[in-house]
Every structure is written in structure tokens, then in C-alpha cells.
Amino acid sequence: MRTRTRTPDAPPASAATVQDRGSRGAAFQPEIQGLRALAVLLVVIYHFWPGRLSGGYVGVDVFFVISGYLITAHLFKEAATRGAVRLGRFWARRIRRLLPLSLLVLLLTAVLTVLVMPSTEWSAARRQIIASTLYVQNWILAEDSVDYSKLDQGATAVQHFWSLSVEEQFYVLWPLLLALVLAVAALILKGREKLAEPTVRRLFLWTLGLLAAASLVFSIWYTAQDQAQAYFVTPTRIWEFAAGGLLALIMGSRQFTGAWGNLLGWLGLAMVLASAVLYDDQTPFPGWTALLPVLGTVLMILCGGKQQGTGMHWWMSLRPATKLGDWSYAIYLWHWPVVVMAPHVHEGAERLPVQVLLIGGIIVISALSTEYFEKPLRYAKIILPTWRSLAAAAAGMAVVVSTAYWTVEQEEQGFHEPGLSEDHPCYGYRALENPQECTPPEGDMGLYPSPAEVAQQPQEPVYPDCQAEAEEAGLHECWLGVEEEDAEGTIAVFGDSHATMWLPALDEIAQQENQQLLVMTRSACSPRASLSEGEDPCGEANLEILDRVAEDEEIDTVVVAGSQKHSEFGDPEEEVDLPEGVGDSSTGASMLTPIQYWLDADKEVVVFGEVPRMNEERNEDETLPECVDVNRDDLTACHDDLEDTRVGDRWLTQSEEIFADEQNYHFVGTEDLVCDEDEETCYAVLGGAITYNDNSHLSQGLVRSVTDEIHERMEPAL
């Protein structure tokens, strides 16, 4: 229908009319391609300019609804015609449609990663490329999102494959579930009723409706519990596909047109755009907030007009929109590797003119790869048979996985520095301790371990079972040092991952002192004596530790360490008489209460000052090993000013002055272990050892190099 034009089968413009496309034999919906164009543009703009379109990630949800709509319509048509779903043929079509281009992008990304990206990114990239190839990337990111050790890990060039993984899992599970339902129904109704179209529709509606309800409820609940994981896991997203599927089952090929239908279509567009503009990274998503873009997409599919200039579907059906929709899958695949890699190729990649050119290039390569690679392979006769499609998919996946593995493996072998070891007299802290013999302090014999190996240390801790996870309930204990029967006492360790960081040194010290080492550390759990609102396993465990240490006569010494950066805390749960200097700070009182509590229990309390935090002012998105890797010819480019590394309130450092008069209190300063306090410079490399494995945790090699110095500073407490 066009403005001021009435065709014989055009509905009146003044009313909302249910129009059946099937009656005209037009199964193709060009406006769907326009919706795909809208979805991919939202995602691309969000990734290039997240500050300008903070909720552009909802474009992924638009894709999910469209996929659910089209796939369910296809499956229902086949089931209504044949009474069954041919799983092999369905999956073969999906393989020919999706895998050729995705595997091409993954293959090229695997090669470009070792050519373009810092070596510190290779291991994570390899892991995620393999996960993306096997379509389990979303679960890898869900796991990483709650792993405190990976919070400083940069995004890989294939991180966007999480949504494709969710989609592929839907393509596998949804047809399987429908095939099972149809088989059970056929068995029950055998001889009494044929699986006619109305019966199949009811079965699909009940199955999908129950699945959608369960997924939506779970999504709302789990987003409130753990938003980071909920964003990626498949069960929180199933209802979005189901929304499109229910639309296909209920409405079939019918749409609402006319004035009111068109108005509802524009309302749907407004809902999607509103979520893209108003939402941001702090929005609890998906959960109930995803209803806005999901229902908006449903309205845009269901409602709209074809009137020239005013019809919502008319705009979505324009050739520029439909062509972008044709290329949307390729645009989505290609754009994120460009976003991630471009800054490593050209330093001006983040300037607006360059970004506009990059987007233009992405569209061009997407068009070419769609028209001359993806489409020809989709219809290639050689892989049309189902078994050949499946075999080709397996072969392609094997090529990508092996390429990702071996390219990284071969390149990493070239980064080992044979002339340096931790035993060298100028290695690590020893270079700072002996400036006359060790010049320059950075060392001149290369790096050991390599930046890639140092960057991997947070994922490969020396004592993997000695730190409780952030949400783990109860008290977690780990024993190091000497065996119990040989021990002359016990040293307890209390704090977050910055306390765990010192374990290589503390374990060695405990053994030299014939002591057991009781480790009670927890990731992302500051050493405090307060409880947060709601569930707080960290606070509850800390309160248990207070009494555990105070009441254990075998514990003579307790070591406290923590990060500079932490939340604000409420008043402490335990009442102690703190010295002057805390003032009205509930956070300070909460963090200093454990110290006073154990001093009152006649324990020797050793407090480690917070270590400097690197890169905070200069480039907090770049880890120190990454900086070292790209500045091997000028390591000073990665050093930091001492004052810039002091980014928090540093209550543990302040405790040195607050508890100065306490006989059993001992302070171990840490800034001078990595910084020249006269020059006010903190080093990225000392004696060939990269000082940090991220931006805030000292590397394992550096910690081992300061063991003797830490032992000497702790001696009065031992």
C-alpha cells in the first residue's frame, strides 16, 4: 500500500487490518532484512562509540527474536506437512548458511592474532577461537566473567561469537525438543488422530510457551543474582528466541497493517531505539529490561505499513536497508576483529574519520564475502547432501582449531630468553637492591618469563586451590609451609587476591621458620570486618576468620594484605577500641578492625602495604605485560610515576601510622620493592622480570625475588 494510492487488495489506511501475506503467495518479508540492518548497525555503533550509543548491545536481542521467528516458522511448516522434523536436513541447511563465513573469519583471525596482537593476548585468543569454532564461546565468557583473575584480561577479537554460540545452541536444541514432542505425540495418538496442522500448532505453542515462561523467569532471577554470567548463558536468552517463535505460530503469515498497525510498528521501533539510547553497561540485562527491545522487535515484525514515506515497513524494505540486511551476518562477523585489532595496526584508529573509514571498509568486505564466498558455498552442489554438509563442517572446524593452536604454539617458542633465570644476581628486585652492580635496573639480558607467560599467570596460579572464589560460602582453608608434625607454630594469611599474591614468598618463609602457613584468602574480598546488604559470603567468612585466628593458640602471627581498590564498607560488626586516625570513616574502621581485634588477642600482626597500581592514569585498559610486549625497545615507556600509582585510600598503608605505638604491630612496606622512591618511578621491568602480571598483582617471579627482603622485614614478628 502506498500513500494516496488504493490497490484492489490494499487495506484501508484508516484502520488496523490483518493482512495475510500467504494469500498473495509472498513468503519473503523484505522488512525482516531491514530489521537485520537495524540490529547490526546498533551493535556496530555501540562497539565503535559505546559512549554515544550505550545500549546498542540490544541489537543482538533483535537478532535473537528474528531468528526465533524465522526458524520456528520453517520448522512448523515442515512438521505440519510431514508430521515430523528432519533434523539432519535442518542442521545441514544451517551449516551451509552459517559456518563457511564464520570459519573463514575465525581462520583469518587466528593468523592475524599472532601477526598483529601483542603476545600477551595470544593464549586467551586461542582459547576463545577454539571455543567459538565449537560454538561454546558464551559459556567460556560466562565462566571468565566471574573469575576475578581475568578482570584485567582484554577482549579478544572473537568475543562477539558469544551470541552466535547462543544462536547455534538454539538451532540444535529447539529442533531436537520439537522432534521429541512430535514423536511422543505420534506414539500417544497413533490410531486415533493424525498429527494434523492444528494439532502440531498446539503442540508447538504449548512447548514453546512453557519454555519461554521458564526462561524469562530464570532470566529475571539470574540477572538479579549474577548479571555478569546471566548476560552470556543460554537459558537466560531462550525466551527471546521463543518470543519470535510464538509470533510465528500465533500469527502465521498475517500482519497488522493500516494506520493503527503502522503506528504500532513505529512504536516498536521507538522501543528498540529507546533501549539502545537509555540502557548502558550498568543496566541489569537481560532480565526484565530485555522486554523492551524484545517486544519492540515483535511489534516491528507484526505491525507496519507499506505507505511510501510514512510506512514503517516501507522504510525497512528500501533497497539500502535490505542490502545491509543481506550483509548483516558478515558485518557482525567482521566488525569486531577490526575494532580490536585496528588500534594495534594504526595509532590513529580511534579517531572519528578513521573509524568512519573502517566501518566503510567493513561493509565492503562484508558485501564481497557474502556475495562471492558465503552464497556460492551455500548452494554448492558438492556439499548439498546432508552427510557432506556435516563432514565439511567437521573438516572446517578441525582446520580452524588446529590453525589456532599451532600458530600460537610456534610463535610463542620464539619468545623464550635462554640467557636469564630467577637465580641471576640481578634478577627482579635484586636489580633495584644493587643499583651499582645491576645497571640499568630494567636489565639488558632480555625478559624472563616472556610477556605472554607472565600474562597467563592469573589463570595459572602457583597454588590453585588456596584461594576461595568470591561467592563461595563458608570458610576456606589451605595449608602450606611445613608439615603439621614438624611445625613450631602457624602463620595465618588473611585478605583478597593481593594477599594470595604473596604466597610464593610466604610459603618459603614459613618453611624456613618451621611454621605452617594457614591461607584464608578470597578473591575480590577485602580484609574487612563488616557485612554488606543481602548475601555477603565474603563478609560472613571474614567474621569467621576473626574468631578462628583469635582463638587458635597455634597461630602466633597473622599477615594481612589487600588491594588499593575496593568498595565502601559500613560500620564493622565487631566493636574494638581503634587508635586515633580513623575518624568518621566506616570503611577505614571496617578494614582496621581485624588488626585491632588480633592485637587484642595477643597475635603478632603483619600488615603489608598496598602495592602500587600501574597504568591507572595512563592506560588502564592495557596490562603491564602487554605494554612491555609492544615496547620491548623502550621499556621506560611502561614505567609509571609513583604518585599516579596511588589510586585508593590505602587504609592498610595508613595503618602504619595509626598503630605506630602497638608493640605487636608490624608494617611491611611494598612500594620500594618495585619503585625507586628517590626518582618517584615505578618499574615495569626489573632485572628482566616483568613486575606485574596485570596492572595490580605482582608477577610470580618478582615475588620470589623479594622473598629474602620480605623475610627480613617480617623477622620481628616471627
N, C-alpha and C positions, 0 to 999 in steps of 0.2 A: 504494500500500500504506500502510495506517495502523497505528498501534500497536494490538496485540491484536485486529486485525481481519484476517480472511483472506477475500479475494475470490477468485472462481474462477480468475482469471488472475494473481493476485499470487504472486510467487516466495517461497519460504521465507525468513524473516528471518534464519535462522542461516547462510546460505551466500551467497557471491557468485554472482549469477546474471546471465547475459547476457540482457537483455530487449530485444526488438525493438519499438520504438515503431511502426514501419511496420505491423506485424501488427494494430495496433489502429486504424490509419488516422490516428494523431495525429502529424502532421508538426511541429506547433508545439511548441517547448520553452520553457515559461514560465520555467524556471530560467536560461535564457540572459539573459532580461531582468533577472533578479536579479543575474546576474554583471555586466551592464552597470551596474546601480545601484551595485554594489560598486566597480567601476572608477572611475566618475565621483566617488563620494564620496572615494575615496583621493586623487584629483587635487585636488578642491576643498579638502579639509582640508590637504593639503600646501601649496597656494598661499595659503591664509589663515593657516595656522600651521605654517610649514616647520620650526620648531624642535621641534614636538610630533610630527610625522609626517615625519621627514626623508627617507624613501624613498617617499613617496606617489606620486612620479612613475611608479612601476611600474604604476599604473592604466592608463597608456597602453599598456603591453605586454599587459595583459589585453584591452584593446580590439583590439589587433592580432591576437591569437590567435582571438578570436571572429569577427572579420571574415574571416580566412583560412578558418575552419571553415565559415561560412555561405556565403560566395561560392563556394568550391570545391565544396561540396555542390550548389549551384544549377547551376554550370557543368557538373559531371559528369552531373547528371540530364538536362540538355538534350543534352549530347554523346552520352550513352548512348541517348537516344531518337531523336535526329535524325542522329547521326553527325557533327555539326558544331556550332560555337558561333556564334550570331547576334550579332555584335559590336555592330551598331547598336542592336538591341533591348536588349541588356545595358546599354550605356552610357546609353541613354535612360532606363532604369529608375533607374540610379544618379543621373543628373542630376535626375530628378523627386524622388528621395528626399533628396538631399544639398544641392543648390545653392540652392533657394529660401530656406531659413533661413540658410545661410551667407552668401549675398549680402545678405540683409536686415541681418544683424549687421555685415557689412563696410561697408555703406552708412551705417548709423547711426553706426558708429564713425568713419568718415571725417568726418562732420559734427560729432560730439561732440568729436573731437580738437581742432578749431580753436576750439571754444566753451569747452572745459574745460581742456585741457592747455596747459602753457607753450609758447610759440612755438618754443623750442629743441627740442621733441620733434616738431614737425610734419614736417620733412623726412624723418626716419627713419620716422615713422609712414606717411607717404605711400608711401615706397618699399616698406615691408612690406605695406601694404594691397594695393598692386598685385600684389606677389609672391604674397600669399595668394589673391587673386582668380584668379590664373593657376595656383595650386597648385604653386608652386616655392619657397614660403617656407622649407622646410627647407634648401634649398641656399643661400639668402641668409644664414641664420643660421650655416650651416657656414662660409661664407666670412668672416662677421664674427667668428666665434669665434677665428680665428687672425690677425685683423687687430688688431695692438697698439693702433692709433689709436682703436679702437672699444671698448676695455675699459671706459671710463668711461661709455659710452652706456647710458642707461636702457632698460629693457624697454618695448616698445611694447604697445599694447592688443590687438594681433593676433598676438603672438609665439606663442601657443598653436596657431596654424594650421599650425605645422610638422608636427604629427602628422597632420593632415587632408591635408596635401600628400603625405606619405609614403603614406597610405592611397589617395588618388586615383591616385597613380602606380602603385601595385599594381593598382588596378582597371583601369588602361589596359594595363599591360604583361603581366599574368598571362593575361587572355583572349586577347591577341594571340599570346602564346607557345603557348598551347594550340591555338588555331586553326591556327597554322603546323604544329604537331606532327601534328594530325589530318589536315591537308591532305597532308603528306608521307607519312603512314602510308597514307592512302587511295590515293595515287598508287602506292606500292610494292605494296600488297596488292590492287590492282584486278584483278578477275577471279579471284582465288584465295581471298580470305577477306573476309567482310563485317566492318565495324567494329562488332562486337557489344559488349555491355556489358563482358564480361571483358577484351576487347582494349583498349577505351577506358580501363578502370580501370588496366590495366598501363601503358599509355602515360602516363597522368596520374601514376601512382606513380613511375615512373622519372624523368619530367621534374621533378616537384616534389621528389623525394628528392635528386636531383643538385643542384638549385637550393638546397635547404635546406642541404645539406652545404657547398657552396661559400660560401654567405652566412655560415654560422656560423663557418667557418674564417676568412673575411675579417674578420668582426666581432671575433673574438678577437684577431687580429693587429693590426687597425687601431686598436682601442681601446687596445692597448698602445703603439702608435706615436703616436697623436694623439686622445686621448679627447674633446677639445672638438669636433672635427669628426665623429668617429665617432658621437657621440650623435645627430646630425641626418641624416647622409647615408642615402639609401635602401638601398644594398647591405648595410649592417650590420643592417638590420631585416627584410629579406625572409624570413629563416629563421623569424621569429616568426609571420608570416602562414602560412608553409609548415607550421609545427607544427600549426596548426589545420586546414589543408588536408589534411595526411596523416591526421589523425584522422578527418576526414570520409570519406576514401577507404578507409581500412582498416576502420573500424567501421560505416560507413554509418549506419543509424538505430538501431544497437544501443547499449545502455549496460549497465554493470555496476551491479546493484542488490544488495539483500540486505545482510547485516551487514558483510561484508568490503568490498563495493562502497561502502557508506555510509561506512565507516571511511576508505577511500582518498579519498573526496570531501572529508571533513573534513581529511585530511592535505593535500590540495591547497589548501584554504582557509588552513590554517596556513602553508603555504609562501609564499603571496602576502602574508599579513599579516606574516610574519616579515621578508620583504624590505622591506616598507613601513616597518617599525619599525627594522630594523637598518641598512639602507642609508642613505647620505647623499650629499651633493654630492661627496664625496671618493672614493666607491666607483667603481672602474673599470667604467663602464657605457656601452653594453650588454655586449658581450663575453660571457665565460663566466658572469659574475654574473647575467645576464638569464635563465639557465637556470632559476633558482629560481622566479621568478614565472611564466615561460612554462610550465614543466612543471606547476606548481601549477594553472594555468588549464586545461591539458589534462586533468588529473585531475578537476577540478570539472565539466568538461563530460562526461567519460566515465563518471564514477562518482558515485553518490549514492543516497540513499534518499528515499522519499516518506512515511516514517512520521511521523505527527504528533508534533511536539516534538523528535524525535531525527534525523529525516531531513534531510540537508544540502540536498537538492533541495526538500524541503518548505519549508524556510525561504526558499530562493531563489525559490520560487514564490508566496509570500504576496503579497497584493494591493499592500501598500505598496512592496514590492521591485519588483514587475513594473511598477507605475506609474512609479516613479523610473527604471526601465529604459526605459520608453517615452519618457520626457522626457530621458534621459541625453545624447543628442546636443545638444539645446537647452541643457541645463545646462552642458555643456562649452563651447559657443559663447559663452554669455552671461557665464559666471562671471569669466573673465579680464579683459575690459574693465572690469568692476565693481571687481576687485581693483586695477587700475592707476589708474582714474580717481577712485575714491571718496576717496582722501586729498586730491585737488585740489578736491573739492567740499565736504568737511567735515573739519575738523581732527581730529575725534574718530573718524574712520573706522577707526582701528587699535585701538580699544578693543573688548574682548570682546563686550559687549552689542550694540554697533553692528554688529560683524561677524556675529553670530548673526542679527540682523535683515536684514542684507544677503543672507545665504545664503537666508533665508526668501523674500525678495523675488526672488532669482534663480530659486528653484523655482517661484514663482507665475508669473513672466513666461515661464519655460520651458514650463510646462504650457499657458498661454494661446497662446503662439506655435506650439506643437506641434499643439494641437487645432484652432485657428482660422486658422492660416496654412499650416503645413507640410503637414498631412494633406489639407486641401482642394485645395491645388495639386498634390499628388502624384497625385491621382485626377481632376484637372480634365480633362474631355474635350477641351478646346481644345488642350491640349499633349500628349495621349496619342500621336498619331502620332510616329514616331521623328524625322522631319525637323523637326517642330515643336518637339520637346524640345531638339534640338540648336540650332535657331535661337533659341529662348527663352534657352538658356544663354549663347549668344554675345551676345545683346542685353543680358542682365542683367550679364554681365561688363563690357561696354562702358560701361554706366551707372555701375557702381561705380568703374571705373578713371578715367573722366572726372570723376566727382564728387571722388574723392580728389585728383586732380591740380589741378582748378580751385579747390576750396575753399581749399587751402593757398596756391595761387598768388595768389588775390585777397586773402586776409588778409595775406600777407607784404608786399604792396605798401603797406599802411598803416603799416609799421614803419620806413620809411626816414626818417632825420632829415636834412633838407636843409641845416640851418644849421651843420653841423660837418664838418670834414675833418681828415686827418692833418697838414695844413700849419698848422693853428691853433697859435698860440704857446703855448697852454695845453693842448694835446692830450697825452694819455698821460703819460709820465714827466715831461714839461716842467711839468706842474701840480705835481708833487712837488718839482721842482728850483727852481721860482719861487713859493714859497708866498705871497709878498706880492702878486704880481700875479694869481695864479690861486687864487681863493677862491670856493667851497670846493674842496678838492682833487678831489672827485668830478666837478666841473664842473656847470654849470647850463644847458647848451645841448642836452641830450638825450644820446643814445647813438649812437656810430658806430664800427663797423658795429652792426647790430641784434643782440640776443642770439641769434636764430636763425642769422644768418650767422656769428657767432663760433663757435657750437656746431658748425657744419658744417666748420670749418677743419681738424680732424683728418682728415676724409675728402677734403679738397681742399688738399693741401699746396702751398706755393709752388714747390717743386722735387720733383715727384712721383717722379722716378727716381733721386733722390740718396740714398736710404736702403735698405739691404739688408733683406729680410724676415728674421725671426728664424731660420727654418730653412734659409735659402738657403746652399748650400755654396760655399766658396771666398771669395776676396777681392773685394769690390765697390767699385769706384772711380767717383767722379763729379767732374767738373772744372767749377769756376765761376771767378769773378774775370775777369782779363783774358786775352786770347788768348796762347798759348804764345810766339809770336814777339815779343810786346810785354812779356813778364813779366821782372821783375828778381829773381825768386825765387818760392818756393812756401810757402804756409801750409797745413799739414795739419790736419784736424779729425777727432778720434777720440772715440767714445763711443756712447751709445744715443740714443733719440729726443729726450732733453734736450740733446744736442749738435746734432742736426738742427734743433731749435727755434731755435737762434741763427743759422741760415744767412742769413736776410734781412739781418741786421746784418753778419755776417762777409763775405758776398759784396760788400756795399757798401764795407766797409773794405779788402778785398783790391783792389778796383778803384781806390780812392783811393791805395793804396800801390803800384800797378802790380805786383801779385802774382797768381799763380794760386792758386786755392783747391782743394785736393785733399780731397774729402769721403770719409771711410771710416767711416760710422756704420751702425748696425744696430739695428733695433727690438728692445726688450727685451734688450739686450746690454750689460751694464755694462762700463765700461772696466777690464778686469782682465787679469791675466797667468796665469790658472790654467785647468785643464781639469776639467770635471765628468765623472762616471761616465757611460759609454755615449756615444752620439753627442752631440757638442757643437760644432756648426758655429760658434757664437759664439766659444767659447774658441779653436778652431783658427784662425779668421780673425784674432782679436786677436793671436795669436802671430806670424802672418804680418805683421801691421801693425807690430809692434815692429821687426822687421828691415827691413821696407820703408821705414820712416821713418828709422831709424838709418843705413841705407846710402845713402840718396838725398842727394847733396850739394846738390841744388837746394832741398831743404826746409830752410829756416832756422828756421822757427817751427812748433810743433805746439800745437794747442788741445785740451784735454781737458775733457769735461763729462759729467755723468751724473745719474741720478735719486737722490733720497734713499732710495727703497725698492728693495731688491734682495735676492737670496738670500745665504746664507752660502757662502763660497768656500773651497776648500782651499788648500794652500800653492802659491805661484807656481812656474811651470815654469822661470823664469829666475832665476839667483842674482845678486843685486846687494847692495851694502852700503847698506842703508837707514839713515837717521839714527835717533836715538833717538826714541821716541814711539809706535812701532807696537806694542811689547810682544809678547804672545804671540798676537795676533790674526792668523790666517791670512787672514781676509777683508781686513783692513787692509793686510797685506803684499801681497796679490794686487792690490789696487787702486792701491797706491802704487808698485809695481814699475815700471810703464810710465813713470812720471815720472822715477824714478831712472835707468832704462835710457836714456832720451833725454838726460838731463842728462849722463850719462857719454859720450854720443855728441856732446857739444857743441852740442846743439839748444837754442833758446830755448823753454822750456816754459811755456805759459799755462794755468793751471787755473782754470776757472770754478767758483765755489762753487755748491752745490746750491740751487736756488730754493725758496722756501717752498712747502709743500704745503697748500692750502686745504681747509677743510671736513672735515678728518680727525676732529677731535674732535666737531664739531657735527652734521654730517650727510653722511657720506662717499658716500651714495647719490645726493645731489643735486649736479649740476655747478654751477660758479660762474655760467655764463651762465643756467642755469635759475633759480638763486637771484635773480639780478639781474632776470630777466624777471618773476618773481612779486612782487618787492619794489621796483618802479620808484619808488614814492612814498617809500621809505625805504631807500636803498642801503646805509646803515650796517648794516642787518640782515645783510648779506652779508660785511662785513669780518670779519677774524679776528685773534685775539691772536697776536703774533709767536711766543711760546713754543709755542703749540699747533700752529704750522706746522712745527716741527722734530720730525719723526716718525721719522727714521732715524739711523744712526750718523754720517752726513755725513763720510766719510773725505776727500772732496775739500776740504771746508771745513777739516778738521783739518790738511790738508797745508800750509796757510799757516804754521802754527807749526812743523810738523815740518821743512819745507825753508827756514826763515827765513834760514839762513846761506848758501844756494846762490845764487850770483850770477845764474845763467841762469834761475832760477825766478821766475815772476810770477803773482800771485794776483789774480783779478778777483772781487770780492765781488758778490753779486746781491741779497741781502736788501733793501738800501736802495734798490733800483730799484723795488720795489713796496710797501715798508713804511716807515713813519715810526718809526725806531728809538728816538727820544725818547719817542714816545707808545706804542711797542710795539704798533702797529697795522698790519696788512697790508690793503691796499685791494683791494676787488673791482672798483672803477671808479676810474680816474684820468683827469681831464680828458676825460670822455666815452668813454674807451676801456675796455672790459671787459678786465681784466688777464690772465685765463686763458681758454683755450678749453675746458678741462675743469676739473680741480682741481689739476693739477701742471704743465701746459705753458702757458707764456706765450702770449698771443694774438699774432697776426702784427702787428697794429697797435701793440701795446705794444712788441714787439721793435724795430720800425722807429723808434719814438720814442726808444729808448735808444741808437741806433747811434752818435751822436756821443760819448755818455758812455762806451760800451764802447771806442770807438776811442781815446779819451784814456787809459783805464785800460790798454789794451794797448800804448800807444806805446813804452814802454821795451823791449818785446820785438820791436818792428818796426824 
